Amino acid sequence: GGFGMIAERGIPKASFNVFAMLHRLGDRLLPVASENALVTKRSDGSLAIAVWNYAEPEETGAPREFRVTGAPGKARMTVLDAEHGDAFTAFKKMGSPPSPTRAQIATLRQAGALPADVPVDLRKPFTLAPKSLALLEVTR
């Protein structure tokens, strides 16, 4: 528990997944016209783009639409938000049990796992929920 990135019983926190996603960024920073994105290039020529919809902890925020321009149309996207890769949301939904059962711990581990990436067409805009991070991986 506490302030680490892994909660008790080996349950990954959302912060763990943020670092796992950022680790997949490239080593060359490219210019970008948004304060909510970071565009990088990897040594193999592929692009890794981090896009986020930030909201202060005490705010609820609002969904936000994003559009990527200047990149090939096909990519894979991993999204981390309250419903994907966040065990704390699942913990609250189960009533915040003080001593979770083995089944609840398994559910929390699954909820806290890094979400799988999905194909995305960059020619179309996409929407991110508040307090979310997306990693777009574009191969050439």
Summary of the structure (lengths in Angstrom):
residues: 140
radius of gyration: 16.3
end to end distance: 41.0
largest distance: 49.9
contacts: 383
relative contact order: 0.26
helix: 21%
strand: 32%
